Amino acid sequence: MKITGLKVHVLEWERGPVIWRDGLMPGGTKGRDALLRIQTDEGVEGHSTAWRDANMEEMKWKLIGRDPLRIEEIWQDLWRNLRSHSIGGAIDAVDIALWDLMGKVTGQPVYRLLGGARQRLPAYASTQALGSIPAFLGLADEVFRRGYRAIKLHAWGRVQDDAKLFRALRKHVGDDVVLMYDASTGFIFEDALYLGRVLEELNYYWYEEPMDHLNLTALARLANALTIPLAVHEVSPGGPFSALDHILAGAGDIMLTDPIMKMHGGFTGVMKTAHICEAFGMQCAIHGSQIPMLHVACAIANCRYFESLIPEGFPAPPGIHTAATEIAKDGTFGPWEKPGLGNEVDWKWIEAHTVRTIE
């Protein structure tokens, strides 16, 4: 089998706005993504929706004519040429699409090919920054009715207001519900320390991205001052090598990674990160709520939760149906037992929402 072509559908569709915290520009009412198709001489395609900022001419030069099942060989070649910015924008998408193709060739879902640590795992409901404390409490009631037993807050990034929200939500849901907080790298040390101590008092499970993600010295200082685990590394480029830097610096307790995040290295990079974390006795928490995240979260033993952004499926193209939107009554998610990623692609929807094709 040989790779014969690459094709990208740049997609746009209508959706609601998204707000993470003050200071971050709200996402608009149009969803945007890109579907990568890696084509082969045997007619089997690998798909991914992680393509970004890549030069198609360069990627074709790298990939056409190669055996798509030699995934590690291709990953090593791309990773060692990340000095090319356009490769850095595509390595994640290419790797995911190759694993999807491998699953289709072998008849296995990707999570089994990657290790298959479990078939399902619990999910936490990951909020956006809502307008008021009552809105958050109402959302908590709604997600509990649908099976969730854990919630992660994205709040406003205002120290006292966020602290009031932490207290109100804990009082509302009781002591037995797992709660987390994602600060989206919003605070300086003093404010991050204050909020960390509030979270400790309220028995929150983790404290995510409290400070500048590139400042390992400050993160290490904060981790040393708090007992609540710091979940870090979500947006730091460098994949497993950057995660190791964080660990050796003492800059966090839980490493976040994501197969579609730019320069985290796709499935192959995330598996390397997970194994490094395992060697240090640490969790490797998978960030994000799309289908690649669900596969890799089920593949590894040291991830405890799947992140489900509310409403389910919000960031993904609605014309690609996946298991990542289907919560069971017991609050768990799991990939379908279908080859590859198991996606059901509505090609009429793809055609209708393609604003540009790259090939």
Backbone torsions as a table, in degrees:
resi	resn	phi	psi	omega
1	MET	NA	137.4	-179.9
2	LYS	-131.4	149.2	172.7
3	ILE	-76.3	128.2	-178.0
4	THR	-113.4	-16.3	-178.0
5	GLY	-171.0	160.6	173.1
6	LEU	-128.8	140.7	178.0
7	LYS	-143.1	136.8	-179.5
8	VAL	-124.0	128.6	171.1
9	HIS	-99.8	113.6	174.3
10	VAL	-82.5	121.5	-169.4
11	LEU	-112.9	146.5	170.3
12	GLU	-139.2	143.4	177.1
13	TRP	-154.0	163.6	-179.5
14	GLU	-81.8	140.6	176.1
15	ARG	-157.0	177.5	175.3
16	GLY	-79.1	162.8	177.6
17	PRO	-70.8	163.6	178.2
18	VAL	-131.0	135.4	-179.7
19	ILE	-131.0	125.5	180.0
20	TRP	-98.6	-47.9	176.4
21	ARG	-168.2	168.6	174.0
22	ASP	-57.9	142.6	177.1
23	GLY	92.8	-14.8	174.6
24	LEU	-106.6	126.5	-176.6
25	MET	-60.0	128.5	178.3
26	PRO	-59.8	141.9	173.9
27	GLY	-68.8	144.0	-177.2
28	GLY	-75.6	-174.3	-176.5
29	THR	-86.6	3.0	174.4
30	LYS	-107.0	127.6	170.3
31	GLY	-81.0	144.3	-179.9
32	ARG	-137.0	133.7	177.4
33	ASP	-157.4	-180.0	179.1
34	ALA	-145.7	128.7	179.9
35	LEU	-95.5	115.3	175.9
36	LEU	-91.0	134.2	174.6
37	ARG	-121.2	117.1	172.5
38	ILE	-96.2	118.5	-172.9
39	GLN	-102.5	150.1	-176.9
40	THR	-131.2	166.6	-179.6
41	ASP	-73.0	-8.0	177.2
42	GLU	-103.3	6.9	175.1
43	GLY	84.4	-4.7	178.2
44	VAL	-85.4	136.4	179.4
45	GLU	-116.1	146.7	168.7
46	GLY	-107.5	138.1	-174.8
47	HIS	-121.7	151.1	173.8
48	SER	-157.8	150.4	175.9
49	THR	-112.4	31.6	-177.0
50	ALA	-107.4	6.7	-175.4
51	TRP	-64.8	135.8	175.4
52	ARG	-161.6	142.9	167.6
53	ASP	52.3	39.1	-176.7
54	ALA	-118.3	150.2	178.2
55	ASN	-91.1	112.9	-175.3
56	MET	-61.0	-39.0	-179.9
57	GLU	-59.2	-43.1	179.9
58	GLU	-67.5	-41.3	-178.1
59	MET	-67.8	-37.0	175.7
60	LYS	-64.6	-41.0	177.7
61	TRP	-58.6	-36.2	-179.6
62	LYS	-76.4	-33.7	-163.9
63	LEU	-110.6	-35.1	-173.4
64	ILE	-64.5	133.7	-178.3
65	GLY	93.8	-9.2	-177.9
66	ARG	-89.1	158.9	175.1
67	ASP	-77.2	115.0	-175.4
68	PRO	-70.7	-12.6	-179.6
69	LEU	-86.3	-6.5	176.2
70	ARG	-91.7	68.0	-169.2
71	ILE	-67.4	-43.3	-179.2
72	GLU	-64.1	-39.5	177.9
73	GLU	-60.1	-45.9	-179.9
74	ILE	-66.2	-42.4	-179.9
75	TRP	-59.5	-46.3	-179.3
76	GLN	-62.1	-40.3	179.4
77	ASP	-63.5	-47.8	-179.5
78	LEU	-65.9	-44.6	-176.7
79	TRP	-61.8	-38.3	-176.6
80	ARG	-80.4	1.2	173.9
81	ASN	-121.1	29.3	-179.5
82	LEU	-69.5	-7.1	174.1
83	ARG	-60.7	-22.2	172.2
84	SER	-82.3	113.1	-176.3
85	HIS	-55.3	-36.4	-175.9
86	SER	-68.9	-29.4	175.5
87	ILE	-70.8	-39.0	176.7
88	GLY	-58.2	-28.1	178.6
89	GLY	-84.1	-4.1	-174.4
90	ALA	-128.2	-14.2	-174.0
91	ILE	-58.7	-37.3	-177.7
92	ASP	-66.8	-47.4	-179.5
93	ALA	-63.7	-43.6	-179.3
94	VAL	-62.2	-45.9	-178.3
95	ASP	-62.4	-44.4	179.2
96	ILE	-61.6	-44.2	-179.7
97	ALA	-63.6	-36.1	178.1
98	LEU	-67.0	-39.5	176.9
99	TRP	-68.0	-36.9	174.9
100	ASP	-60.5	-43.1	178.6
101	LEU	-64.6	-42.9	177.9
102	MET	-58.2	-42.0	178.7
103	GLY	-63.3	-39.3	179.7
104	LYS	-68.1	-36.7	179.1
105	VAL	-68.9	-39.6	-176.0
106	THR	-91.9	-10.7	-178.8
107	GLY	77.7	21.0	-176.1
108	GLN	-119.9	145.1	171.0
109	PRO	-67.3	150.7	-175.0
110	VAL	-59.3	-40.8	-175.6
111	TYR	-60.5	-31.4	176.5
112	ARG	-71.8	-41.6	178.8
113	LEU	-61.7	-34.2	-178.2
114	LEU	-79.9	-10.3	178.3
115	GLY	144.5	-30.4	173.5
116	GLY	58.3	53.6	-179.5
117	ALA	-65.0	-29.0	178.4
118	ARG	-163.6	165.4	179.5
119	GLN	-91.8	-26.9	-178.7
120	ARG	-143.9	159.8	172.9
121	LEU	-150.5	157.1	-179.6
122	PRO	-64.0	153.9	179.2
123	ALA	-118.6	151.2	166.5
124	TYR	-110.7	144.9	176.3
125	ALA	-80.4	121.1	-176.5
126	SER	-103.6	115.0	-172.8
127	THR	-84.8	165.5	160.6
128	GLN	-93.9	177.1	176.1
129	ALA	-80.7	105.4	-177.5
130	LEU	-85.1	175.3	-170.9
131	GLY	-81.3	-18.9	-174.5
132	SER	-159.0	164.3	176.3
133	ILE	-61.8	-46.2	176.9
134	PRO	-55.7	-34.7	178.3
135	ALA	-64.2	-41.0	176.7
136	PHE	-63.9	-42.7	-178.9
137	LEU	-65.3	-38.5	176.8
138	GLY	-65.6	-39.0	177.2
139	LEU	-64.3	-39.3	177.7
140	ALA	-58.3	-46.1	178.9
141	ASP	-60.6	-41.1	-178.2
142	GLU	-64.2	-46.9	-176.1
143	VAL	-71.3	-31.1	176.3
144	PHE	-64.7	-36.3	178.0
145	ARG	-63.8	-24.8	-178.4
146	ARG	-96.7	5.1	171.8
147	GLY	114.1	-15.1	-179.4
148	TYR	-66.2	148.0	175.5
149	ARG	-130.7	15.5	177.9
150	ALA	-150.9	147.1	-177.9
151	ILE	-136.1	138.3	170.1
152	LYS	-116.0	127.3	-178.8
153	LEU	-88.9	132.0	155.4
154	HIS	-106.5	117.3	-174.2
155	ALA	-113.3	-145.9	-168.3
156	TRP	-98.5	-18.4	-174.8
157	GLY	78.1	20.8	175.3
158	ARG	-110.6	116.9	-164.3
159	VAL	-53.3	-57.9	-174.9
160	GLN	-68.9	-38.7	178.9
161	ASP	-65.2	-41.4	178.2
162	ASP	-64.7	-40.6	178.9
163	ALA	-62.1	-40.3	176.8
164	LYS	-61.7	-40.2	178.2
165	LEU	-64.0	-43.6	179.0
166	PHE	-54.9	-47.4	-176.3
167	ARG	-67.5	-43.6	-178.4
168	ALA	-63.9	-40.5	-178.8
169	LEU	-69.4	-41.6	178.6
170	ARG	-62.1	-43.4	178.6
171	LYS	-62.5	-38.2	-175.9
172	HIS	-69.9	-41.5	-172.8
173	VAL	-95.3	-14.7	-178.3
174	GLY	89.5	179.0	-171.6
175	ASP	-83.0	-14.3	-172.0
176	ASP	-93.2	-6.2	-178.0
177	VAL	-89.6	135.4	177.2
178	VAL	-75.6	124.9	178.0
179	LEU	-124.4	144.4	179.3
180	MET	-135.9	164.4	179.5
181	TYR	-139.9	130.7	177.5
182	ASP	-111.9	113.1	-177.9
183	ALA	-86.2	-5.4	178.2
184	SER	52.5	41.3	175.3
185	THR	59.1	35.5	-167.7
186	GLY	-90.7	-10.0	-165.5
187	PHE	-119.8	154.5	166.2
188	ILE	-83.2	172.2	-169.8
189	PHE	-57.2	-48.9	-173.7
190	GLU	-61.2	-43.7	179.7
191	ASP	-69.5	-39.5	177.8
192	ALA	-62.6	-39.2	178.6
193	LEU	-65.3	-45.0	179.7
194	TYR	-58.8	-48.9	-178.3
195	LEU	-67.1	-35.2	176.8
196	GLY	-60.1	-38.6	179.7
197	ARG	-71.0	-34.3	173.6
198	VAL	-63.6	-44.5	179.2
199	LEU	-62.5	-38.9	176.7
200	GLU	-62.0	-46.1	179.7
201	GLU	-57.3	-34.8	-176.0
202	LEU	-95.3	4.9	176.9
203	ASN	60.0	44.8	170.6
204	TYR	-73.5	151.9	-170.3
205	TYR	-79.4	-44.2	174.1
206	TRP	-148.1	164.8	-177.0
207	TYR	-125.0	109.8	-168.6
208	GLU	-101.8	135.4	171.8
209	GLU	44.1	57.2	-174.9
210	PRO	-72.4	-26.1	-171.6
211	MET	-137.7	177.2	175.2
212	ASP	-43.7	119.5	-173.0
213	HIS	-70.9	-14.0	179.2
214	LEU	-93.1	-7.6	-175.8
215	ASN	-96.4	81.8	-176.5
216	LEU	-66.4	-31.9	179.7
217	THR	-62.9	-47.1	179.6
218	ALA	-67.6	-39.1	178.1
219	LEU	-63.3	-40.7	177.9
220	ALA	-64.2	-40.4	177.1
221	ARG	-61.3	-42.0	179.7
222	LEU	-68.8	-44.0	179.0
223	ALA	-59.0	-37.5	-179.6
224	ASN	-70.4	-26.9	-176.0
225	ALA	-87.6	-14.8	-174.8
226	LEU	-117.7	158.0	173.3
227	THR	-100.8	-23.6	176.6
228	ILE	-66.2	135.5	179.8
229	PRO	-63.3	134.8	172.6
230	LEU	-90.9	126.1	174.6
231	ALA	-100.8	117.5	-170.2
232	VAL	-134.9	176.4	170.8
233	HIS	85.4	8.8	-177.1
234	GLU	-57.3	-47.5	-173.1
235	VAL	-110.9	10.2	-179.8
236	SER	-79.1	122.9	178.0
237	PRO	-70.5	151.2	176.8
238	GLY	123.3	-5.7	172.3
239	GLY	54.9	-133.0	-175.6
240	PRO	-62.8	-30.3	-176.8
241	PHE	-74.0	-38.8	174.6
242	SER	-67.7	-39.3	177.0
243	ALA	-59.8	-41.8	178.0
244	LEU	-63.1	-39.1	176.4
245	ASP	-58.6	-44.1	178.7
246	HIS	-61.9	-44.1	-178.2
247	ILE	-63.2	-48.9	-177.1
248	LEU	-66.7	-26.8	177.4
249	ALA	-81.6	-7.2	-175.3
250	GLY	67.8	29.8	-171.5
251	ALA	-91.8	9.7	178.3
252	GLY	176.9	166.2	-176.7
253	ASP	-112.5	-23.9	178.6
254	ILE	-130.9	127.9	179.3
255	MET	-94.7	122.6	173.7
256	LEU	-89.8	139.2	174.2
257	THR	-150.0	175.4	-166.6
258	ASP	-164.8	123.4	-176.1
259	PRO	-67.8	-18.2	178.9
260	ILE	-105.0	-2.0	177.5
261	MET	-69.7	136.9	-175.0
262	LYS	-57.0	127.2	176.4
263	MET	64.1	30.0	164.7
264	HIS	-97.0	-12.7	168.7
265	GLY	95.9	19.2	177.4
266	GLY	64.1	-157.6	178.5
267	PHE	-61.4	-41.3	-176.8
268	THR	-63.2	-43.9	178.1
269	GLY	-65.1	-40.9	179.9
270	VAL	-66.0	-39.6	178.6
271	MET	-63.4	-38.7	176.5
272	LYS	-63.6	-43.2	178.5
273	THR	-61.8	-44.8	-179.0
274	ALA	-60.7	-39.4	-178.4
275	HIS	-72.6	-34.6	173.4
276	ILE	-61.6	-46.9	179.2
277	CYS	-60.1	-42.5	179.9
278	GLU	-59.8	-39.0	179.2
279	ALA	-63.3	-26.9	178.0
280	PHE	-97.2	8.9	178.8
281	GLY	68.7	31.2	-173.5
282	MET	-115.7	154.7	170.0
283	GLN	-72.5	145.8	168.3
284	CYS	-116.3	98.9	-176.4
285	ALA	-86.3	131.7	-177.9
286	ILE	-91.4	120.6	179.4
287	HIS	-84.3	140.9	171.9
288	GLY	101.9	159.5	-167.7
289	SER	-120.8	14.7	-178.9
290	GLN	-93.5	172.0	-169.7
291	ILE	-61.1	-36.4	176.5
292	PRO	-60.0	-35.7	179.5
293	MET	-65.2	-38.7	179.6
294	LEU	-65.7	-42.1	178.5
295	HIS	-60.4	-49.1	-174.1
296	VAL	-73.3	-30.8	176.6
297	ALA	-64.4	-35.0	176.9
298	CYS	-78.9	-18.5	-177.4
299	ALA	-78.3	-28.4	-172.1
300	ILE	-108.4	153.1	-176.8
301	ALA	-84.8	-22.0	-171.5
302	ASN	-104.7	34.1	169.3
303	CYS	-121.5	126.9	-174.1
304	ARG	-97.0	-21.1	-174.1
305	TYR	-140.3	152.5	165.9
306	PHE	-99.0	133.0	177.2
307	GLU	-84.9	119.7	178.8
308	SER	-114.7	104.2	178.8
309	LEU	-70.4	129.8	-177.8
310	ILE	-92.9	131.8	-1.6
311	PRO	-72.5	150.2	-176.0
312	GLU	-55.6	136.4	178.1
313	GLY	79.9	6.0	-174.1
314	PHE	-53.5	-44.2	-174.9
315	PRO	-82.6	-7.6	-171.2
316	ALA	-97.5	150.8	175.8
317	PRO	-59.6	125.2	-177.3
318	PRO	-66.4	-13.4	176.6
319	GLY	-82.9	1.5	176.1
320	ILE	-119.7	102.6	-176.4
321	HIS	-86.3	132.7	-177.2
322	THR	-140.6	170.6	177.2
323	ALA	-72.4	-10.1	-174.6
324	ALA	-73.5	-1.1	176.6
325	THR	-108.2	3.5	-169.6
326	GLU	-112.3	99.9	177.5
327	ILE	-90.9	135.3	176.3
328	ALA	-82.8	166.9	-178.6
329	LYS	-61.0	-26.1	179.6
330	ASP	-87.7	9.1	176.4
331	GLY	80.2	20.0	-178.8
332	THR	-111.6	159.1	172.7
333	PHE	-124.9	153.7	173.4
334	GLY	-158.0	147.8	177.9
335	PRO	-64.7	154.1	171.0
336	TRP	-69.2	152.7	177.2
337	GLU	-84.5	61.0	179.0
338	LYS	-121.3	155.1	-179.1
339	PRO	-60.8	145.2	177.6
340	GLY	67.7	-142.1	177.6
341	LEU	-72.7	-18.4	179.2
342	GLY	79.2	15.8	-177.2
343	ASN	-67.8	144.5	170.1
344	GLU	-108.2	106.1	-173.7
345	VAL	-95.1	124.4	173.7
346	ASP	-89.3	97.1	-173.1
347	TRP	-68.4	-27.1	174.0
348	LYS	-65.2	-40.4	177.0
349	TRP	-64.7	-44.3	179.4
350	ILE	-57.6	-47.4	179.6
351	GLU	-61.5	-42.2	-176.5
352	ALA	-69.0	-24.2	-175.3
353	HIS	-112.5	9.5	174.5
354	THR	-81.5	117.4	179.7
355	VAL	-96.9	-14.2	178.2
356	ARG	-162.4	144.3	176.1
357	THR	-117.1	135.3	177.4
358	ILE	-118.4	125.8	177.3
359	GLU	-159.4	NA	NA
